[in-house]
Amino acid sequence: MKKQILAALVISVFTVACTKSTTKKEQVENADGSVTTTTTTISETSPHIVDSAKVSQAKENVNEKLDEAGNKIDNAAKKAKDKIDATADKTKQDLNKAGQDIKSEANKVGKDIKSGAQEAGKDAKDAARKGAAKVEDAAKKLKEDLSK
């Protein structure tokens, strides 16, 4: 699209530059002695005036500059894409590491909870065993007292 616009601009500039304009002035002396001046301007565009070699050279120059600009744009876009891809890869790695860290910490917390529950269970068993022993001792004492 840019190439077409610039080509149209170049052609229009050469067309205007290659317009031939001729101005003629005629002075006629009237019978009463007055002078009448007539000015005529003739503009013509001739295909013989346009130097096709210059037009071709200008077109080639415009195309070269457009190609250079297009290449610069392509290179800038590629660099931007590469930076975005690198950033996305780093972000992905960081997220994976964070996920693994969270999983590791969750496992530690789970183990701590399990260990705490096991200790609480052991403590409850010990308390129940001690309580049962006291109940048995009390039952033995009661039996002895009753047998006396």
C-alpha positions in Angstrom: 0.0 0.0 0.0 2.8 2.4 0.9 4.6 1.5 -2.3 1.5 2.3 -4.4 1.0 5.7 -2.7 4.6 6.7 -3.1 4.6 5.5 -6.8 1.5 7.6 -7.4 3.1 10.6 -5.8 6.3 10.3 -7.8 4.3 10.0 -11.1 2.1 13.0 -10.3 5.2 15.1 -9.4 6.9 14.1 -12.7 3.7 14.8 -14.6 3.4 18.3 -13.1 7.1 18.9 -13.6 6.8 17.8 -17.2 4.0 20.1 -18.2 5.0 22.6 -20.9 3.5 26.0 -20.6 3.7 28.7 -23.3 2.5 32.3 -22.8 2.0 34.6 -25.9 1.4 38.3 -25.7 0.0 40.2 -28.7 -0.3 43.9 -28.9 -2.6 45.4 -31.5 -2.8 49.1 -32.3 -6.3 50.2 -32.9 -7.3 52.9 -35.5 -7.8 55.5 -32.8 -4.2 54.9 -31.6 -5.0 52.9 -28.5 -3.2 49.6 -27.9 -5.0 46.4 -27.0 -2.9 43.6 -25.3 -4.0 40.0 -25.5 -2.3 37.4 -23.3 -2.7 33.7 -24.2 -1.3 30.9 -22.1 -1.1 27.4 -23.6 -0.3 24.4 -21.3 0.4 21.1 -22.8 1.6 17.8 -21.5 3.5 15.8 -24.0 4.8 12.3 -23.7 8.0 13.5 -25.4 8.8 15.8 -22.5 8.9 13.0 -19.9 12.3 11.5 -19.6 11.5 7.8 -19.1 15.0 7.0 -17.9 14.7 9.5 -15.0 11.3 8.2 -14.2 12.6 4.6 -14.1 15.6 5.6 -12.0 13.3 7.5 -9.5 11.0 4.5 -9.4 13.9 2.2 -8.6 15.2 4.6 -5.9 11.7 4.7 -4.3 11.4 0.9 -4.4 14.9 0.5 -2.8 14.0 2.9 0.0 10.7 1.2 0.5 12.4 -2.2 0.7 14.9 -0.8 3.2 12.1 0.6 5.3 10.2 -2.7 5.1 13.3 -4.6 6.2 13.8 -2.3 9.1 10.2 -2.8 10.2 10.5 -6.5 9.8 13.8 -6.6 11.9 12.2 -4.5 14.6 9.2 -6.7 14.7 11.3 -9.8 14.9 13.4 -8.4 17.8 10.2 -7.4 19.7 8.8 -10.9 19.1 12.0 -12.5 20.4 12.0 -10.3 23.5 8.3 -11.2 24.1 9.1 -14.9 23.7 12.1 -14.7 26.0 10.0 -13.0 28.6 7.2 -15.5 28.3 9.6 -18.4 28.7 11.2 -16.8 31.8 7.7 -16.2 33.2 6.8 -19.8 32.5 9.9 -21.0 34.3 9.3 -18.7 37.3 5.7 -19.9 37.5 6.8 -23.6 37.4 9.3 -23.0 40.1 6.8 -21.1 42.3 4.3 -24.0 41.8 7.0 -26.5 42.8 7.9 -24.4 45.9 4.3 -24.3 46.9 3.9 -28.0 46.5 7.0 -28.7 48.5 5.9 -26.4 51.3 2.4 -27.9 51.2 4.0 -31.4 51.6 6.0 -30.2 54.6 2.9 -28.7 56.2 1.0 -32.0 55.5 3.8 -34.0 57.1 3.8 -31.7 60.1 0.0 -32.0 60.5 0.3 -35.8 60.1 3.1 -35.9 62.7 1.1 -33.7 65.1 -2.0 -35.9 64.6 0.0 -39.0 65.3 1.5 -37.5 68.5 -2.0 -36.4 69.6 -3.2 -39.9 68.9 -0.3 -41.4 71.0 -1.0 -39.0 73.8 -4.7 -39.9 73.8 -3.8 -43.6 73.9 -1.4 -43.0 76.7 -4.0 -41.0 78.6 -6.6 -43.7 78.0 -4.2 -46.5 79.1 -3.4 -44.5 82.3 -7.0 -43.9 82.9 -7.9 -47.6 82.4 -5.1 -48.6 84.8 -6.4 -46.2 87.5 -9.9 -47.6 87.0 -8.6 -51.1 87.4 -6.6 -50.1 90.5 -9.7 -48.5 91.9 -11.8 -51.6 91.1 -9.2 -53.8 92.8 -9.3 -51.6 95.9 -13.1 -51.6 95.9 -13.1 -55.4 95.6 -10.7 -55.7 98.5 -12.7 -53.3 100.6 -15.9 -55.2 99.9 -14.3 -58.6 100.6 -13.2 -57.4 104.2 
